[in-house]
């Protein structure tokens, strides 16, 4: 698999750019070609939603551009509307104005085999990656760009867009990959070359670790900000496992349920006290983690808003229909004292809270800095 890269003069470090945080105006300008318009058309289709690295914002890719939303307080902070062409991938870099964009339509000027590095401060594309196959995902750090194809990952230097690493993977149609974001560590996790295997790259230490996480194919994975802990789920969708990325030790295992489910997302709170799992069962399960000690959970009520809105949780009185009675510890079977004799199911740790959501939609969940739970739906809610 080969790739080509084109750059523009004056490409700067992301740390030197502005921020979407203070921008509230509807943007004008162009993406590659002067085909930008600012309209209120109701024919905009929501294609994707994705968090930024600290869950403070999320980006919505639409059939006619993209939009940026702040989580707390919830508001739309920025948008670009295109006359034609939309984006299936809109990857933010924290709150800075550098975005990685991948088109949704092979027949448009933004095809799905190209990655645009867009600087909205300068209103221009400052870099472009072209591939022979469709881009499955893009991940950003302040110093690296990772492009994920179905069988390979490319790691580029952010300053000059030079290719640094290539990693072969098992077939990866979901574009699974996650990065650490602390400046003093660079950890990458992706599928290995065997079913259920996760490859961990500690680039700063020049250490590679293979973890046999599941018997089935990997469906979802995420790292803590420092990259020292990994959470994974398989295509069975019943168990979530937490590993030490340095030595591959399994630290904890929690059970979402018994029936097979498609896992849409796994999120870890910043203090690594809580873990959230969303699935096609129209639920978000919350687990307590034993790997580190954190503060007390707080949670709140539905807050409808125009555009992709949030389900936030602050007041316990408003949660009666959404959350089951809970304690800070994950419940287990009353027969767990017989572990080793009965099947493993009876010694499982279960979620202590579940958010029940409208069905027939895909949801992703995250934790804010206040340990509130934020849930965004690809149906626009």
C-alpha positions in Angstrom: 0.0 0.0 0.0 1.5 3.4 -1.0 0.6 7.0 -0.1 1.5 10.4 -1.4 1.7 13.6 0.7 1.5 17.2 -0.4 2.2 20.2 1.8 1.8 23.9 1.7 4.4 26.4 2.7 4.3 27.8 6.3 2.9 24.8 8.0 3.1 25.5 11.7 3.0 23.5 14.9 -0.6 23.0 16.2 0.3 24.6 19.5 0.8 28.0 17.7 -2.7 28.1 16.2 -5.9 29.6 17.5 -8.8 27.8 19.1 -12.4 27.0 18.2 -13.4 27.7 21.8 -14.0 31.4 21.4 -15.5 31.2 17.9 -19.2 31.6 17.6 -19.7 32.9 14.1 -20.8 31.0 11.1 -17.7 30.6 9.0 -17.1 31.6 5.4 -14.3 30.7 3.1 -13.5 27.5 1.1 -12.1 24.0 1.5 -9.8 23.4 -1.5 -12.3 25.1 -3.9 -14.4 28.3 -3.4 -17.7 26.4 -3.1 -18.6 27.5 0.4 -22.0 28.8 1.3 -23.7 29.8 4.6 -27.3 28.5 4.5 -29.9 27.2 6.8 -30.8 24.3 4.6 -32.8 21.5 6.4 -31.4 18.9 4.0 -28.2 18.4 5.9 -27.5 14.7 6.8 -25.5 13.9 9.9 -22.8 11.4 8.9 -20.6 11.1 12.0 -19.9 12.4 15.4 -16.5 12.2 17.2 -15.0 13.5 20.5 -11.9 15.6 20.7 -9.1 14.2 22.8 -10.3 15.5 26.2 -14.0 15.1 25.6 -14.6 18.8 25.9 -15.9 19.2 22.3 -17.2 17.0 19.6 -17.3 17.4 15.8 -20.2 16.5 13.6 -19.4 15.5 10.0 -22.4 16.3 7.7 -23.3 15.8 4.1 -22.5 19.5 3.5 -19.5 20.2 5.7 -18.9 20.0 9.5 -19.8 21.6 12.8 -18.1 21.9 16.1 -19.9 21.8 19.5 -18.8 22.6 23.0 -20.0 20.2 25.7 -20.1 22.3 28.9 -22.0 24.6 28.4 -23.5 22.9 25.3 -23.5 25.1 22.3 -22.5 25.1 18.7 -19.3 27.1 18.4 -18.4 26.8 14.7 -19.6 25.4 11.4 -18.6 25.3 7.7 -21.2 24.6 5.1 -20.3 23.4 1.6 -22.4 23.6 -1.5 -21.4 20.1 -2.3 -19.5 17.4 -0.6 -19.4 16.2 3.0 -17.1 14.6 5.5 -17.3 11.1 7.1 -14.3 11.9 9.4 -13.7 15.2 11.2 -10.9 14.7 13.7 -10.2 17.6 16.1 -6.9 18.3 17.8 -8.1 19.4 21.3 -9.6 22.9 20.7 -7.1 24.2 18.2 -8.2 25.1 14.7 -6.3 22.2 12.9 -8.6 19.5 11.7 -8.2 16.3 9.7 -11.0 15.8 7.2 -11.9 12.8 5.1 -14.6 13.0 2.5 -17.7 10.8 2.4 -18.4 10.6 -1.3 -16.0 9.1 -3.9 -17.5 11.3 -6.6 -16.9 14.6 -4.8 -13.8 16.7 -4.6 -13.3 15.2 -1.1 -12.9 11.5 -1.8 -12.7 8.9 1.1 -9.1 8.0 0.2 -7.7 11.4 0.9 -6.9 13.1 4.3 -7.0 16.9 4.3 -5.1 18.7 7.1 -7.2 21.9 7.3 -6.1 25.0 9.1 -9.2 27.0 9.7 -7.2 29.9 11.1 -5.7 30.4 7.7 -8.8 29.0 5.9 -6.7 26.7 3.8 -5.5 23.1 3.4 -1.9 22.8 4.7 -1.4 19.2 3.9 -2.9 16.3 2.0 -2.4 12.5 2.2 -3.6 10.4 -0.8 -4.0 6.6 -0.6 -5.0 3.8 -2.9 -7.7 2.6 -0.6 -10.3 4.2 1.7 -9.2 5.8 4.9 -10.9 4.2 7.9 -9.9 6.7 10.6 -7.4 9.5 11.5 -6.0 10.1 14.9 -4.1 13.3 15.9 -1.6 14.2 18.6 0.2 17.5 18.9 3.3 16.0 17.3 1.9 13.1 15.2 -0.8 12.2 12.6 -1.9 8.6 12.3 -3.9 7.5 9.2 -5.6 4.1 9.5 -6.3 2.0 6.4 -7.9 -1.4 6.4 -4.7 -3.3 6.7 -2.1 -0.7 7.6 -1.4 2.4 9.8 0.8 5.3 8.8 2.4 7.5 11.4 3.5 11.0 10.3 5.4 13.8 11.9 3.1 16.8 12.4 5.7 19.4 11.7 6.8 18.4 8.2 4.3 15.5 7.4 7.2 13.0 7.0 6.4 9.3 7.3 7.9 7.9 10.4 6.3 4.4 10.9 4.2 1.9 9.0 2.3 -0.8 11.0 0.6 -3.9 9.4 -2.6 -5.0 11.1 -5.2 -7.6 10.7 -8.2 -6.5 8.6 -9.4 -3.4 10.4 -12.6 -2.1 8.7 -13.6 -0.1 11.8 -10.3 1.8 11.7 -9.5 0.9 15.3 -6.6 2.9 16.7 -6.0 5.1 19.8 -3.2 7.3 21.1 -2.0 8.7 24.4 -2.1 12.4 24.6 0.3 13.4 27.5 3.2 15.2 26.1 5.8 13.0 27.8 4.4 9.7 26.5 3.6 8.5 23.0 1.6 5.2 23.1 -0.3 3.8 20.2 -2.8 0.8 20.4 -4.2 -1.0 17.3 -5.2 -4.5 16.3 -2.4 -6.9 15.9 -1.9 -9.5 13.1 -4.0 -12.2 14.9 -7.7 -12.3 16.0 -8.3 -10.7 19.4 -4.7 -9.3 19.6 -3.8 -5.7 20.4 -0.5 -4.2 19.5 0.9 -1.6 21.8 3.7 0.7 20.7 5.6 2.7 23.3 7.4 4.9 20.8 9.3 6.9 23.4 10.6 3.7 25.0 11.1 1.9 21.7 9.0 -1.0 23.2 6.3 -3.0 21.4 3.9 -5.3 23.3 1.4 -7.7 22.0 -1.7 -8.4 24.2 -4.0 -11.3 23.5 -7.1 -9.5 24.7 -10.0 -11.6 23.4 -10.8 -14.8 21.6 -13.0 -12.9 19.1 -12.0 -9.9 16.9 -11.4 -6.6 18.6 -14.4 -4.3 18.3 -13.4 -1.3 20.3 -10.4 0.0 22.3 -9.3 3.1 24.2 -6.2 4.3 26.1 -5.9 6.6 29.2 -4.4 10.0 28.5 -0.9 8.7 29.6 -1.3 5.5 27.6 -0.6 3.2 30.6 -4.0 1.6 30.7 -5.9 0.0 27.8 -9.6 -1.0 27.7 -10.9 -3.4 25.1 -14.1 -5.1 23.9 -14.5 -7.8 21.3 -17.1 -8.4 18.6 -19.1 -10.5 21.1 -19.6 -7.4 23.1 -20.1 -9.1 26.5 -16.9 -8.4 28.3 -14.7 -5.3 28.7 -11.1 -5.8 29.8 -8.6 -3.4 31.2 -4.8 -4.0 30.7 -1.5 -2.6 31.8 0.1 -1.6 28.5 3.7 -1.9 29.8 3.5 -5.7 30.6 0.2 -6.7 29.2 -1.3 -7.7 32.6 -5.1 -7.9 32.7 -6.1 -5.7 35.6 -9.9 -6.0 35.6 -12.7 -7.5 33.6 -16.3 -6.3 33.7 -19.4 -7.7 32.0 -21.8 -5.6 29.9 -24.2 -8.5 29.5 -24.8 -12.0 28.3 -26.2 -11.5 24.8 -23.9 -10.5 21.9 -23.9 -6.8 21.2 -22.1 -4.3 19.0 -20.0 -2.0 21.0 -20.0 1.6 19.7 -17.6 3.2 22.2 -15.6 2.9 25.4 -14.7 5.9 27.5 -12.6 6.3 30.6 -12.9 9.2 33.0 -9.9 11.4 33.4 -9.3 10.1 37.0 -9.8 6.6 35.7 -12.5 5.9 38.2 -15.3 5.2 35.8 -15.7 3.4 32.5 -18.6 3.9 30.1 -19.7 1.5 27.3 -22.3 2.2 24.7 -23.8 -0.5 22.5 -26.5 -1.4 20.0 -28.7 -2.4 22.9 -29.6 1.3 23.4 -27.8 1.4 26.7 -24.8 3.1 28.1 -23.3 1.0 31.0 -21.2 2.7 33.7 -18.6 0.6 35.6 -16.4 1.4 38.6 -12.7 0.8 38.0 -10.4 -0.6 40.7 -7.2 0.2 38.9 -7.0 3.8 40.4 -8.8 5.8 43.0 -10.8 8.9 42.0 -13.5 11.2 43.3 -17.2 10.8 43.6 -19.5 10.5 40.6 -22.0 13.2 39.9 -24.6 13.0 37.4 -28.1 15.1 35.2 -31.0 15.4 33.0 -31.9 15.6 29.3 -31.1 18.9 27.8 -32.5 19.2 24.3 -30.9 21.7 21.9 -30.8 22.4 18.2 -28.4 20.2 16.2 -26.8 17.2 17.7 -27.8 17.6 21.3 -26.5 16.1 24.5 -27.9 13.8 27.2 -26.2 15.2 30.3 -26.8 14.1 33.9 -26.5 16.3 37.0 -29.5 15.9 39.2 -30.2 12.5 40.7 -34.0 13.3 40.9 -34.1 13.4 37.1 -32.4 10.1 36.5 -35.2 7.7 37.7 -36.0 6.6 34.2 -32.4 6.4 33.0 -30.3 5.0 35.7 -30.8 1.9 37.8 -30.2 2.0 41.5 -26.5 2.0 42.1 -23.6 2.1 44.5 -20.0 3.0 43.8 -19.0 -0.7 43.4 -19.9 -3.0 40.6 -22.4 -5.6 41.7 -21.7 -9.3 41.3 -23.6 -12.5 41.5 -24.6 -13.7 45.0 -22.9 -17.0 44.0 -19.6 -15.3 43.3 -18.1 -17.0 46.4 -18.2 -20.2 44.4 -15.9 -18.9 41.6 -13.8 -21.7 40.2 -16.7 -24.2 40.6 -19.5 -22.4 38.7 -19.0 -20.9 35.2 -17.2 -17.5 35.0 -20.5 -15.8 34.4 -21.3 -16.1 38.2 -18.1 -14.3 39.2 -18.6 -11.3 36.8 -18.6 -7.7 37.8 -21.7 -5.9 36.4 -22.3 -2.2 35.7 -23.6 -0.3 38.7 -25.6 2.2 36.4 -27.2 2.0 33.0 -28.6 4.8 30.9 -31.5 3.6 28.7 -31.8 5.5 25.4 -34.1 5.6 22.4 -33.5 2.7 20.2 -32.5 2.5 16.5 -29.6 5.0 16.9 -25.9 4.8 17.6 -24.6 6.6 20.7 -21.1 7.5 22.0 -20.5 8.4 25.6 -17.9 10.4 27.5 -17.1 11.9 30.8 -16.6 15.6 31.3 -14.1 17.1 33.8 -16.9 17.1 36.4 -17.6 13.4 36.0 -20.9 14.1 34.3 -21.9 11.7 31.6 -22.3 13.1 28.1 -24.0 11.1 25.4 -24.2 12.0 21.7 -26.3 10.3 19.1 -25.6 9.9 15.5 -29.3 10.4 15.0 -28.7 14.1 15.9 -29.7 13.9 19.6 
